[in-house]
Amino acid sequence: MRTGLTKQEKTTDIWFDEKDPLIHIRTHNTNLKRRLAAYAEQYPDECCKTDTDPETGCMEFDVAKGRFSFRLTAPYSEERRRAASEAAKANASNLTRSVI
């Protein structure tokens, strides 16, 4: 979708406070919009779409606090990265390629 917005202007805002039981999400991110819309359809008591702006492609959702999480991952150590690379190389022969 062409919106006329730059990538820098296509933001995702997530805000909440200690009092309100909802997390408010406003996003231009296509993948996140799809995931939130599907979640809202499947679990309407936990998540609902509150606004859509067709001009900018932005969507807003309210999500119950216990249903949304942030995942922080530790960076791989050089040793772990090397081990993963070796394991991938060892298992590469198990992959099959389909020829069209």
N, C-alpha and C positions, 0 to 999 in steps of 0.2 A: 504494500500500500504506500503510495506516495503522499506524504503529508506536508512537504516543504520544510520540515524540521531537520536540523543537522543532527548527527549522532550525539553530539554533546547536549543537545536540547531534549533528546529522547531519554528521559530519566525514569527511575523507579524510586518512589518515595514510600517508605514504610514507617508509620508512626503509631505510637501507643503511649499510654501513661499507666501509672500504677492503679488508678481508680477504674477506668473504663475496662469492661471485660472483652472489648473488641480490639483487634489490630486493623488499622486502616491502610490499605495498599493502593497506590496509584501508580500505574505503569504503562510504558509504551512497549515493553519487551514482549515480542510476539509469543515466544515459548511460555513465558510466565502467564500471559493472558490466557492462552489455551489451557494450561494446567489449572489455573484458578477457575476458569469457566466450567471445565469438566468437573472439578471438585464441587463447585457451587450447585451444579445440576445433580450430582450424586448425593450430596449431603447439604440440602438446603437449610437445615437447622444450624449448621456450623459455619456456613459461608454464603454470602449473597453478593451479587453484582449490584452496585449502587448507582453507577453512572457510566456512560459511554460517550465519548466525544468523537464522532465520525470524521471531523475535520482534521484532528491531530492523531487519531488512532489510539488515543488514551482510554484506558478502562480503570474503574475504581471498584474495589471490593472491600467488604468487611468480613473478617475472619475471627472466629472465637479464639481467644488467647491460647488455649491449650492445644490448638490444632496447627499452629505455625511454628517452625523452628529454623534456626540458623545453624549451619554446620561449618565448624572451623576444622581444617585439617592441617596437621603438622607437615612441614616440608620433608621430603624424602632425604635421608642421609645418602652420601655417595655410595656407601656399602649397600644400602637397600636398593638404590637405583641400579647398581651393577648386577645384583642378584636378580632383579626383575628382568633386566635385559638378557641375562644368560638364560633364564627360564623361558623367555619368549622365543629366543633363538632355538632352544632345544625342542620346543613344541611347534615350531613353524612348519615342520614336515607333516604335522597332523592336519594342517589346513588343506582344504580342497578348493579348487577354483572352478567355477562353472564357466563354460565356454558358450558364448551365444552365437 
